[in-house]
């Protein structure tokens, strides 16, 4: 449960309420983290018993060797040194919030859940500032989309459509009109037309030598 924060003013550290009402929240932890924290608590109790009254009981989980609460600036310097020793790119301690939000979103958490984890008053701040789409998330979305399309194709297999030749007249043809154009007759000269007309009017005559039976 988060219900207070420690603010550093030089060497002076003050304890006050969280920045906003949304900052007062309860964070759910995974089993692995809970197991590690319980083991850390057992070590603290063993050290307290070994040292006796020399170790103060501040009530904080992470303390100095004598049990005093850690200074916020000491955490910042310690984290910076660990980043340099590990060879990682420059990362600030506050950037862990960005990474936690992006990893939670990539693991399937919706933005509303990420907003409540970070204690933001607006989901817009969570979506724009504290989350970045990881490359693995792009691949997950692509695979999920492909599975959706392939599953739909398996349920509705496609059918092949064959085009059949039409034997009857087209439906758009008007009734009584020929469906095919008539052949164009070759044009004849006027002389040929006159000769044909003359031949049709000639009456055949019998040869004088031909006798009828």
Order of alpha helices (4+ residues) and beta strands (2+ residues): beta-beta-alpha-alpha-alpha-alpha-alpha-alpha-alpha
